[in-house]
Every structure is written in C-alpha cells, then in structure tokens.
Amino acid sequence: MRLPAETHFSPQRPIPFKMDRSPSTIEYHAYFEEVTPNGYAHCKLYKAPILPMWRMDVPLKVTLCDYDMIDILVLNNQIYASDVVKNIIETHDPFGHQFWPVDVVDESGTPVSTTQFYHMNMRRYVTIEDLGKPLLDADYRVNKDIEGKYVSSIQHDVLVRDFVESLPIWRHFFPRYTIDIPLFINEPMFKALQAGGVTGIKEFTQFDGQLGEMVAHV
C-alpha cells in the first residue's frame, strides 16, 4: 500500500493522435535484436529498441505523498528508478539501457519529490525454453502456468542458470504473449545496489513474502 497508485499522463506534453504512450506488445517485440552468445541452448537473449521521447516521458502520479519514494519500482509494467539506481546500473551494466527523466507528482500535478526519477526502458530480454521440468520450491509465489514454465528450467539446467546469473538485469520475454512483470537482478548487481543504499530492494524474510518485502530469490 506504500507505492504510487498509477502512472500519470501529463496533459502538458503532446502525444500523437490516438496513440498510447506505452508501445504495443507487437510493435515493441518486432524490433527486438537477437544477441544470444554462441554455446547456449534453451535460451535466447534479445536487445530491445530505443524508445522515442513521447513514449518515455511518463511521470509518476503519487497518492500517498507523505513518505519518501523508494529508489526502484515496477508499476503497471513500467520501471522507475532514482538517479542513484540509474548511475549504478549504467556503471555495472553497459548494455545501453534507456533512462528518461520524469517528475513524481500528486493528483494536482505538483511535484512531490526532490529526488530525480527516471522512466527506464530495460533493454535486455531473455526467452527461456520450457523443458517440462517440475518446479522446485521458491521463497516467493511462482505462477506455475507463467513463471513456472521458465523458472523450472533455470532450476534444473546448469547452463541456463549460469547464463542468466551472468546477466546484471533482465526481464523474461514470451514471444507470443505480453512481457512478464518481474525484474530479474543477478547477485553482483544486487550487491552494488545494496552498497549504494538503494531503497525498495529488501529481500523476502519469510516464505512467500509474508513481511511484504520487495525482492525474492529464484
């Protein structure tokens, strides 16, 4: 309950007629570039396109504005990061992720945070083959029909696990479906964010996230 309620489309910024700011699934995926290294089976790596300004300029609308914003969050399938997170990601992951400065505003459009935030176009996506393996226990609730199809492959295939553990930050990509919401971060990136004092990335402290923390282990 301590998160922004929605993304806010600012009426002061013109956008093309009859077009949403968020790219459609088909449009976005059509421009993915496959960059899978040689020697890896059961998974593919893609680089997403750079988005135009009018798609990136999506401010955050906050209804609970009496507390400090956390540094990184995924909201309505969009990623928002503070300047601290932006600097850490760009330092530890030279993949070319895209950041666009946005405002954090209240319902009247008045800025409510002195911290600079960015809308992040996370450009690394991975497709992992469903190997039909049983899903092992995890410390968060895995949707067996969606996440379970590829998390189980990570759990059982050493090469797949080694590959995704080498990626600083990524999201899963279903070629025929929408992009999944979870944001995956490997251990070196997670430790770098922790060392930078980033808020919003506490680990689960009980099974299934009973204490309401933000990060779980695959």
Secondary structure as GFF3:
##gff-version 3
##sequence-region A 1 218
A	DSSP	beta_strand	6	7	.	.	.	ID=ss1
A	DSSP	alpha_helix	25	30	.	.	.	ID=ss2
A	DSSP	beta_strand	33	34	.	.	.	ID=ss3
A	DSSP	beta_strand	43	47	.	.	.	ID=ss4
A	DSSP	alpha_helix	53	56	.	.	.	ID=ss5
A	DSSP	beta_strand	60	61	.	.	.	ID=ss6
A	DSSP	beta_strand	72	75	.	.	.	ID=ss7
A	DSSP	beta_strand	78	82	.	.	.	ID=ss8
A	DSSP	alpha_helix	83	92	.	.	.	ID=ss9
A	DSSP	beta_strand	98	102	.	.	.	ID=ss10
A	DSSP	beta_strand	104	105	.	.	.	ID=ss11
A	DSSP	beta_strand	117	121	.	.	.	ID=ss12
A	DSSP	beta_strand	124	128	.	.	.	ID=ss13
A	DSSP	alpha_helix	148	156	.	.	.	ID=ss14
A	DSSP	alpha_helix	158	165	.	.	.	ID=ss15
A	DSSP	beta_strand	169	172	.	.	.	ID=ss16
A	DSSP	beta_strand	184	185	.	.	.	ID=ss17
A	DSSP	alpha_helix	187	195	.	.	.	ID=ss18
A	DSSP	three_ten_helix	207	209	.	.	.	ID=ss19
###
